[in-house]
Amino acid sequence: MWRTGIVVQQARRQDLRRLLCRQQSSASAPPELPKSADVVVIGGGSAGCHTVYHLAKRGIKAVLLERAQLTAGTTWHTAGLLWRLRPSDVDIQLLANSRNMLRQLEAETGLDPGWIQNGGIFIAHNETRLDEYRRLATVGAALGIENEILTPEETQKLFPLLDPKAFIGALYSPGDGVMDPAMLCTALRRAATSNGAQVIENCDVQEILVEQGAHGKKVVGVATPYGNIRTDTVVNATGVWGRDLVARHGTHLPLLPMKHAYIVSESIPGVRGLPNIRDHDYSTYFRIQGDAICMGGYEPNPIMLDPVAKDFHFGLYELDWSVFETHVEGAQKLCPAYAKYGVKSTVCGPESFTPDHKPLMGPDPNVAGLMHNCGFNSAGMMFGGGCGEQMALWIINGQPDVPMFSFDLRRFTPDQGRATKWIQEKSHESYVKNYSMVFKYDQPIAGRDFQKDPLHDEMLQCNAFMEEKQGWERPGFFLGSAVESAAVLPYDWYGSYENVRHKDSGYEKVLEGDLKYSSFSEHHDLIGAEALACRNNAVVFNMSYFSKLLLEGPQAQKAADWLFSANTNRDPTKTVYTCALNDAGGVEADVTISRLASGSGQVHDPKFEGQGYYIVAGGASAYYTYSTLRSEMRRKGFDAKLSDITADLGVISIQGPKSRQILQPLLDCDLSDEHVAPNSTRLATLNGIGLRLLRVSFVGELGYELHVPKRDCVAVYKALMAAGKSQDLRNAGYRALYSLSSEKGYHLWSFDLRSDDTPLEAGLGFTCRKTGDYRGRAAVELQRAEGVKKRLVYLTLQQQVPIWGLEGVYRNGEPVGVLRRAEYTYTMGKSLGQAYISRADGQKVDVDYLKSGDYEVDILGKRYKADCHLRSPFDPTGQRVLGNYETK
């Protein structure tokens, strides 16, 4: 009965109006273009309109070019929902900024942007899902987002048409709502043009004009059928066409268009004014539209598209019910009244999706002056205001004021951008799992084995459970004989597209043991054994995927002086831990850097003219680090070269009290402190194999890293494991590594150290030299003089309870932050979280303030007492890394 008499409308009345406008404008006179602009924004959808609005508001002479009319492409048919509670403090901040803009736009322009604050409800069908909502509620409360966990009966009072027997609870956010894309873009246009911007429709950008300069390619303008516009900054806000626009310039965006749909019901009595609904378990949402319900979701078999035609401005596809109908049963179970009414229209259009379901934003890695703001995964309306603001700040200040790494296109490598099959697999899985629960240790099963380090097969032979980071496979932990095999299998597309779902995946069975909220991982003790072996004996970490860069050339020293906060002009045997900052003093990367002497020309002993430096950074942000440093070198015009040699070298790290004892017999050099001091490097030979030795530690123990040419890694690894066999040397993975690192109080970039954190706020003031200039020094010195408004602390829980990050932190009952990083520390036997503490009154945060409070951590809605430390209580004087194990 429900589908009887469906009238499928391929275009709504708004579409007809836009079509007429297009026909009228096509006969009008050609547009008059300015000869130049500070910024040209290409694309008049949500991303482009928000960007030009925020630029104009800040006095930038900006021009938006749209080849049809505003909202053409994907924006016009979007559902326009805004949900603020997300498993990311950055997402929450961006969405809050979007909402704040929406609420003030009518007063600013006199036009209604179509914002309706009718609230949002997340539906839970099981306790695990409800635990996830409790997590969202805790981070939301700590960040000022009003919300409430409800019973089914309480939920039904807000939405009377729901069946309270169909679910077990809900999360309610009364400040959420919905917006109208056409009304919003019209208001943004008025605001932007009133501030001096130009918005020009029916003007296709045929090409981004680029010149080859002394330090790489740079934007010089755009070409249109009506003439060129000179500019040194272009924003690619072209949505599903974003990849096609820039491919000719050597940039390949990992973006995939897919069909995405919703259906509009007939009028349903009692619906008007009710909250919007998200039922993640049924993969269904309700958007209230007057007296009707718009219903959609994320199906397991979305239809992928070839490049969308350039003239597909306000078109729609015919809905494929065999794909969409998966959402219907759940919607009718949740809301029985919904089944009684027919479908008034269907809306199926193209949307752009990415491998991790996050947008592609930020500076192009190949062309200076080219910025990207596309790939919004059907969330362009809700993120538009917040992301448009950050894009404007990025252009004006050189960096955003929110840490945008998870949105920055440089989180992907160029190889990933060119890998069509990898993009399809990853984008499909991210689409399918968009409503899945988010667990800290979840892993993808799509796009695996994209990049393997030289020890990959050795890790599998040792029964490693592998994780994926930036396309690399790395060992998470080792299963021993407990599990026969946990190898990653080829992607089965979750059984879609006539593929057969794997029935017996050892990998997914092991992974299932990690998907917890209220209890520790089933692998907790296994990982703990690796961590304790490192503290008490010795272990080997395969750190081969870490970023490895070579800086060389006549002005390499000048480049290093500017890029890094510490003094890098050291003896060639010295290794220095330092930070690379942005202009605001925020940490863009933390690295170790070693001054080199020109050598034999082998990859571990490079030959060069001028000065040379070997730089090592975290692997999860490897390409971002490389791109950021290279871009700044080009901007400053240094006569120096930065090369990425990550794939050419493996890194084998031996750490623990017995590391020197095990390693010494294998090397041709003396490992005593006099010859290999802490934080130093030298060349060495192991069984005739040349390598670079670094005495550094990421875990706070006596330890050494062997940087080995890739062809020799297996031989070195086998020799080391054989030498340590009698000493019970064992492998350890990244789960133990991160636990040990957190326990020692070291940092993990993009978690407890980000681009919005300064070294002084993070307790890294020792990395900032007081002589000579470096990027960000002015901001650092200002903080030295005036104090800081947030500061990193370490919180240990007094009870045995797991934490995952994003838990709210309270001081004397008031919210003061959230956990950026959370681990269980096996030597201390406690859960430990790292958080930046700030004051509600905006005043400076000093030691007295931090020490005087009583602290609690909100875990799943319950507050637990915590002890606050200014630095980790584990080995606070750093004796272990010096090899001083007798000191008590």
N, C-alpha and C positions, 0 to 999 in steps of 0.2 A: 504494500500500500504506500510505503514511504516514498518510493520513486515513481509512483504512478502520476502521469501528467506533468513530468518535469519539463520545464521550458528552458532550454539551454540558450542563454544569451551570450554571444561571443563578445559583446561590448555593452557596457552600461551607458546610460544616457549621457554621463560625463564624457565618454569616449566619442560619442557623436558630436558633442559640442567642440571637443578638441579637434576632431577631424575637419569640421567646418572652419575652425580658426586656421588650421593648417592650409586648407584650400584657399582661404582668403589671403593669407600672408604670402602664399607662393606667387600670387599675382601682383604683390606690392613691389615697390621700388627696392633695389638692392640695398642692404644695410651699409651705413657709413661707419667705417672702422677708424679707431684712433691709430696714429702712426706708431705709438709706443705705449707701453704700460709697465708698471712695476711687476705685476703678476698677471698671467693669463690662466684662467681656470677653464679647462675643457670638460664640458658636460654639465647639463642643467638639471640633474636629478638631485636627490637629497644631499649627497656628498658635495657636489659642486655648489649648490645654493647655500649650504651652511658655511662652506669655506669662504665664499665671496662675502657673505654677511659679516663674518668675524674679521676678515681682512679690512673691509671698508670701515668697520666700527673702530679700527685702530689706525685709521688714516692712510691706509695703503691704496694707491691708485691701481685698482684691480678691474679686469675685464673678464666676464664670463661669456663663453661662446657655446651655443647649443645648436646642433645641426637641424633640430626640429623645433619643438616647443618645450618649455620647462616641464619636468616630470616625465618626459618621453623615455621609453626604454623599460626600466623595471620599477621606477619609483611610483608611477601613477597607479599601479594595480596592487601595491603592497597593503598588507593588513594594518600596518601602522601601530602596532602594539608597543608598549613600553613597560618592561618588567625590570625593577631595579635590583632585586636580590639575586646575586650571582656568586659563584665560588671564586671570586677574585676581588680584592680591594680596589684594584685599578678599574675594573669594569664597573663596579659600584660607583666610583667617583665620576667616571665619564657619563654614566647614565643619570646620575644626580645632576650633573651639569647640563645635560640635555633637558631635563625636566625643568630646571630653574630658568633656562632660556625660554622654554615654551610658556611658562607662567608669566613672564614679563613682556612677551613679544607684542601682545595686543596693546598694552599701554604705550609701548614704544612706537608702534606703527599705526594704530587705529584699526587694524584688521584682525579679525578672529583667526588664529592659526589652526582652529579645529581641535584644540586640546580639550579632552573630556576626562576628568579625573574620577573615574568610576571604580577604581580599585582593582586589585588582582588577587586571585586565589590559586594556589598550587594544591592539587589533589594527591593524596597518598593512599595507596592500596596495601601497603605492607610496612612493617616496623622499620626495615632498613631504609625505605624511602622517607619515612617520617624522621628518622635520624638525620638524613641528609637535610631535610627542611629545618630541623633543630640547629644544624650547623649554619645554615643560611640565616636563620633567625639571630643567632649569636653574633655573627659578624655584622649583620645589618644593624642590630641594636647598638653595637660598639661604634658604628660609623654614623649613627643618627638616622637610620631608616626605620620608621615606625612599622612594626609588624607584630603578629600574634599567631601562636599555634592554636588551632581550633579543633574541637570535637566535630564529628559529623553533624550533630544536632545544631551546634553553633554555626556551622557552615551553611546549613540549610536555611537558617534565619536570614543570612545574607543573600542566598540564592535559592528561593523556595522551590524551584523546579527540580533541584537535585534529589536523588534518592539517597538518604543517609545510610542505607544498608549496603550501598555499592562501594563504600570506601571507609577508611579507618580514621582519617584525620586530614588536616589541611594547614597550609600556611597562608596567612592573609596579610597583604600589604595595601593599606587603604590609599596610599599616595600614588599608586600606579594608575595607568590609564591608556588612552588611545588618541591618536592624532589623525587628521585628514591630510594626505600628502599634497593635494592641490592647494588647499587653503594655506598650509604651512609654507610651501614654496612661494606662493604669492606674497605672503607677509614678509618672508626673507628678502624677496626681490625689492619690495618697497623700502625696507630698512637699508639694504645695501645701496640702492641707487640714491636714496636721500643722503647717504654719506659719501657720495662721489663715485661709486662704482658704476660700471656700465654692464648691462645684461643684454646680449645681442642674440636673438633667435634666428633660425633658418640660416645659420652660418656654419658650414662644415669646416673642420680643421683637416686639411689634406695632409699636412706634414708638420712635425715639430722640427724646426730648423736648428741644426747643430753644427758647430765648428770644432775642428781639432786644434787645441791650444798646446802650449808648451808642456802643460801638466795634465793632459787628457781632454776628453770631449766636454763641451759646455753648450748650454742652450743659448741661442741668440734671437729666437723668435718663433712665430708660427706662420704657416702659409694657409690661406683660405682662397676660395674662388673670387673673393672681392678685394684681394690684396693681402699684404703681410703686416704683421704687428711685431715690432721690435720689443723684445723683453729678455731678461736674463733668468726669469723664473716661470716655469710652467707647471701646473697641477693637473695630473691625469686623474680625472674624476669621471671616467667614461664607463664604469660598471662592467657589464659583460663584454664590452669591446676594449677593455683596458689592456689586455694582452696583445691584441692585434695592433694597437696604436704604437707601441714602443718596440716591437720585435725587431724592426729594421735597424734599431740603434744598439742591438746586442743585448738587450735586457729581455728576459723571458719570465714573465710572471706566472707563478703556479696557480692558475685560475681556470675554473671549468664551469661553463654554463650548464644549468640543468632546468628542467621544467619544475615549477613549484606551484601548488594550487590550493585554493579553498573554495568552498561552496557557500552560497547565501540562501538562507531558508526563507520560506514564506513568513509573513507576520505571525508571531507567537504571542498570545496574550500574556502579560505579566513580565515580559523580558526587559522592557525599556528601563534603563538606569541601573541594571544589575551589574555586578563586577565581571570582568573578564576571567576566563578559566584556563588554566594549563593543567592537563592531566598527563604527566610525563609517562606514567606506566602504560597508558592506553595510546600514547603518542598522538594526543589530540589537544587542540586548543579551541576555545570559544571566544570570539570577539563580538561584543554587543554592538550592533549597528541599528540604532533606532529600535524598532519592534522585531528585528530579525537577529539571527545568530549567524555569523560567519564562522565556519568550521574548517579546520585544516590540521596538518601535522607533518610528520617526517616518516615517509614510508620506506620499506626495506629495498624497494626496487625503483628508485627515481629514474626518470628518463634523461639521459645525458644528451647534450646537444652538440652538433657541429657548430662552428662559429655562427653566431646569430647574424642574420642579414642586417646590413647597415640601415636599411629603410624600415626595419621592424620597430616603428616608433610607438604606436598605440595598439599594437596587435595582440591577440590572444590565440592560444592553441585550443583545439577541442580537447576536453577533459577525457583522459583514458580511465574509465571506471575500474578497469582491472587492476590498475595501480592504486587508485585513490580509495577504493572501497574498504581497505584495511582499517581506516579510521572510523568508519561508520558504526560498527558494532559497539565499540567502546563508548562512543558518544551517546548512543541510545541507552546503554546500560547506566551510564552516569546520570543521564537526564531523560527519563522515559517520555516526557512530554515532547521531546525533540523528534521522536519517531512518528509522531502523529501529524507532522506537517511536511509539506513537500519542499522542493528545491526551486527557488525563484531564478537563480542564475549560477553559473560556474565561472570561476576566474582562474585560468591556467596560463601563466606567463613565464618568461625566462628570468632566472636569477643567477647571480655569480656565486660560486662556492670555491673554497680553498681547502688545502690538505688538512688544516687543523681547525677549520670553522672560525677563523679569526680574519679580520680585514688585512689588506696589504697597504701599508702606509709608509710614509717617510721618504728620505732621499734615495734617488736612484744610485746604485753603486757604480754605474759606468758613465753617467752623464751629469755633470755638475749643473745645478739649477733645475733639474727635473725632479718633481715630487709626485708621489702617488697617494691616492686616496680612493681606493676601490676595493672590490671583493668583499662585500659586507655580509654575505651569507644570509640574505633575507632579513638582516637586522639594521639596515642602513637608516631607517627612520629613527629608531630608538637611540642608536649611537651617533646619529648625524650631528646633533648639536655639540656634544662633548668632543667628538673627533674633529669636527670642523674647527673648533676653537684651538685644539692642539695643533692642527695643521697650520693655522694662521701663526701661532706662536713659534712653531718650528721654522717657518719662513722668516719671521721677523727677528727672532732671537738666536737662531741657529740650533735650538733644541726646544722640545716641548717642556712644560713644567710638570707633567705627569710622566712616570716611567712607562714608556710605550713599547718596550721590547717585545711583548707578546703580540703587538700589532705591527711591528716594524718588519717590512718585507725582507730585511737582511737576516732574519732568523732562518731563512732558507738559503741554500747555496745555489750558485749558478747551475750546477749539475742537476739539482732538484727541479729548477725552473724549466729545464729542457727535457725532463724525463716524463713523457706523456703517460706512459703506463703507470708510473709511480703516482703522478698527480691524480689520475682517474681512480686508482685504488684508494688512496688516502682520502680524497674528497668524498668518495662514496661512503667509506667507513665513518667519516666525521659527520656526514649528513644523517646516516642511519642511526648513529649514536648521539645525536644532538640532544635527545631527551633522556639519555641514559644517565644513571647515577655517576657522579664524578668522585673517583677515589684517588687518593694521593699516588698510589703505586700501580694504578691501572696502566696497561701497555697496549699499543695498537697491534693488530694482527695483519693489517694491510701495509703494503710497501716495505716489507722487511727485507733484510739482507741487501739493502741498497748499497751500503759501503761497509766493507769488512777490513779490520786491521790485520797486520801480519800474523797475529797470534789467534785469530778467530778459530781456526780448526783445533788448535791446542785447547782453547777454552771449552769447546764442545766435547772434546775427548775427556775433559775433567768434569763433565756434566754440569756446566755452567747454565744457569737460567739467565738468558740474555735479555737486555733492555735496549731500547732504541732512543738515541739522542742525535738530533740534526742529521738523520740518515745513517749514522754509524751504529753498529752493533757493539755493545759493551757488556761485560759480565755483571749482573746484578748481585747474585750470590751463587754459591755452589751447593748442589743437591747431594753430593756424595753418592752413597749406594741406596739412599732412601727412595729414589725414583729412578726408574730404568732409563727414561729419556724424556727431555722436555724441549726438543728441538722445535723451532718455528716452522710451521708448515706453509706451503703456498696459499695465498689468499683465496678463500672460497666464496667471497662476496656474500657471506651470511646466507648462502643457499639461493640467492637471487640470480636472475638471468640464466636459468637452466643449469646453474652450478649445483653441485652436491655439497651440502654442509658436512664438514668433517665430524664424524661421529665419535672419534676417539683421539682427541688432541691432548697429548701430555702437557703441552705448553699451557693450554687454556685451563687444564685441571690445576696446575700449580698456581697459575695466576688467580684462580678463584679464591685461593687461600689468603690473598692479599686484600680482597675487596671487603674491608671492614670499616665500621665507624666506632662502634661501642666496645670493641675488644681489640687486643693486639693481633697482628698478623699471625697466621698459622706457621709462618717461617721465622717468627721472632727469635726463638732459641737458636735456630740454625745460624742466623745472622749474628746473634750474640756470641756464638762460639768463634766466629771469624774475628770479631772485634776484640774479644779477650785474648785470642792468640796473638794479635798484633801488640797488645799492651804487655803481655807476659812473655812472649817468645819472639816470633818473627813471621811475617806473611809477605806474599808477593801480590801486588796490584798491577794489573795490566791497564796502564793509563795511556795507551797508544793513540786514542782518539783526541787527546788534548791538542789544543792549537799550538803550532810551532811556527814561528815567523823569523825571518832573517832581515834585519835592517842594516843596510850597507851603503857606502858612497862617501864622497867628499864632505858632505854636510850631515852625515849620520849622527855625529855628536850633537850638532845644533838641533837636529830633529828630536833626538832623545831628550835633550834638555827641555824642549818645549812640550813634548808629548807627555812626559812623566814627571810626577811630583817629587820623587826622590832624587838624590844625587847619583846619576848613572856614570859619571866620569870617574870610574874606579879602575883599579888594577885588573888586567884580563882574567885573573882567577876569581874575581868577586861576583857573586850573584846577589841581586837586590830585589826585595819585594817592594812593589810600588803601585801607584794608581795612575790611570789616565783619566783626566777630568774634563768636563765641559766648562763653558764659560761661567756657569752658575756655581761651579765647584762640585757638581754632582759627579759620582764615580761612573764612568762609562766602561771601565774594565779594571780589574786588578790582575797583575802579572808578576812573574819573575823575569828579570832581564839580566843577562850576563854579557859583559864586555869581552870581545873576542880579539885574539891576534890572528892576522891573516895566516891561513894554513895551507894544507896540501890540495885543497879543492874537493875533497870528499864531503858528502852532505853533512856529516857530523863535525867536519873540520874545514869550513869553507875558506876559499881564497877570495880576496876582494881588494879593491883600491880604497884608500881612505880608512874610515873606521867601520867596525862591524859589531852588531849586537844580536844575541840570540834571545828571543822572547817566547815565553811559554805562558799560555792562558787556558782557562777552562774550555772544555770541548763543546758544551751545550750552547755556547755563544761564540763559537770560533769564528764564523764568517762575519758576524757582527763586529767583533773586535778588530779583525783584519780590515774590514771596510771603513770602520770609524777612524782608525789610525791612518790609513792610506788617504782618506778624504781630507783629513786635517793637514797632512803633509803636502797634498796638492794645493790646498787653499793657501798655505804659507809659502809655497814655492821652493821648498827645500830641494837641493840637489842631492837626493838620496833615493834609494829604492827599497821597497818593502816586498818581500816574497813570502808566499805561503808554502811552507815545506812540510805541512802536517802529514800528508800521505807518504812522504819519503822516509820518515823516521818512526820507529816504534819507541814506546817508553815502558820500561820494566822497572817497577819501584819495589824495593825491598825495605820494609819498615819494621821496627821493633828492637827490643834490647839486644837480641842476638844477630842483628843484621850485619854488623861489622865482622863479627866472628865467622859468619857463613860466607860473606862475600870476599873477605881478604885473600884467601888462598887462590882465588880465581883470577885476580888482577895483578898487573905488573907494577902497581904503585902502592905506596904505603898509605893506608887509610887512617893513620893516627891524626889527631887534631892538629898537630904541627904541619902536616902535609896536606890534609884535606879538612879544612876548618868548616864549621857550620856556615851555611850560605856561601858556598864556593863551588867552582867548577874546574875541571881539568880534563885533558884527554887521557884515555887509558886503553889498555888492550886486555881482552879476555880470551884466552885460548887462541891467540893470534888474530882476533877480530877487533878492529878499531871501533871505539865508541866514545861518547862524551859522558862524563860522570858529573852529576850534580848532587851535592849534599844538601838536600832540602826535604821538608816533610809537610804533607798536607794533613797529618793526623797527630802531630805533636810528639813524635818519637824519634829516636836515633834512626836515621834512614838515608837511603841513597836512591837516586834515579839513574838508570842506564838508558841513554838516548842512543839508539842503535839503528844503523841503516836497515831498511825493511827486509832486505834479502838475508840478513844475519840474525833476525830477531828470534826465530825458532831455535837456532843453535845456542844462542845466549840463554834463552829461557830454559831449555833443557839442561844445560850445564849448571845453571843456578839451582834448579829444583833437585838435580842429582846431588849437588854439593850439600844442600840443606836437608836431605832426606833423613839423615841420622839425627838431625836436630829438630825433627818434626815441623820443618818448614811447610807451609800450606798456602793455597791460593785464598784470596779474599776478594770480594766484589765491591761494587759502588755503594750498596746499602750499608755495609760495614764502614766503608770509607767516609760516607757522609755523617754517620753516627759519631765516629771518632773525631772528625773535623769539628762538629758542633760541640762535642764534649770539651775539646781543647779551646773553644772560643774562636776558631777561625771562621772566615766568611765564605759564603757561597753567592757569587754574583747572580743577580736577578731575584734573589730571595731576601736575605738580610743585608744585602748591599746592592743598591740600585742607582740609577742615574739621577734620582731625586735625593740621594743621601750624600752628604759631604764626608770627607775623612774625619773631621772633628766630631761629627754626629755619630759616626760609626766606631769611634775609638781608634782610629788609624791616623791620628795626628802625627805620629812618628814617621809616617811616609812622606810628609810634606816638608821639604827643605825650606830654610829661611833666607837663603841667598839665591840670587838668580831668578829670572822670570820663568814661569811655566803656565800653561793654559789653566785657567781657573784660580790662579794664585790670589788675585784681588778679592775674590769671594771668600777664600779660605782665611786670608788675613783679616778681613772684616769680621768674620766669626771669631777669630782669635781675640779681637779687641772687644767685641760686643757680647759674646756668649752665644749659645745655641738654643733653639726652641724645641728641639727634640733630641733624644739621646738613646743609644742602644743599650739595652740591659739584657741580662740572662736570668730567666725565671725557672727555678726548679720546683717541681710539684712535690708536696709532702705525701701524696697518696699514689698508689700504683694504678695509674689510669692513662690510656693512650691519648696523645694529642697529634694533630696532623698539620697544624697551621691554620691561620685565620680565626682562631679562638679569640674572643674578646678579653682584654686585660683591664682590670679595675684596680684603682688605687683609692683606698678609703671609700669604697662603694661607688666611685665615679669612673666612667670609661676614660681611659688614657691611651689606648692603642689596641692593636691586634697582633697576634703572633705572626711574624713574617716567616719564621722557620721553626720546625718542631721535630725533635728526634728523641728516641730513648737512648740514654747513655748507660752503657752496660757496666763500665767500671764504677761509676757513681751509683748505679742502680736506681736511676731516677729519670722521669721524663723532663726534658729541658726545652724551653722555648726561648726564642730571641725576638724581642719586640722593641720598637722605638716608642719611648714614652714622651708625650707632649701634654701641655696644660690646656684646659678648656678656656682659660682667660688669655691665652696667647703669650704669656710671659716666658722668660728664659727658664730653661731647665738646668739646674745645677745639682751638684752631688748631694747637698743637704736635702733638696726636694726629693731626690730619688731614694735616699736612705730613710727618710722619715715616715714613709707611707706603709700601710698594710695592703698587700697585694693578693688578688684573686684572679683566677683564669676561668672563664665561662666555657664549660665543655658540655655540649648538647643540652644547654639550658640550666645546668647546675654549676655553681661556682665552687672552685676548689682553692684552698689556701696555697700560696706560692711564696718562696723566698726569693728576694731580688738581689742580684749581684751585679756590680759594675763591670766585672769580667768573670769569665767562667771560673768556678771554684776548683776545677781540675788542674793540678800542677800550675798554680798561678805564677810561680817564678820562672817557669820554663826550663826546669832542670833536665827533664827527660830528653828533649830534643838535642841537648848538649851531650847526652850520653851519661849524665850523672844520676845513676839509678840507686846510689847508696844514700843520697840525701833524703832525709825524712822531712 
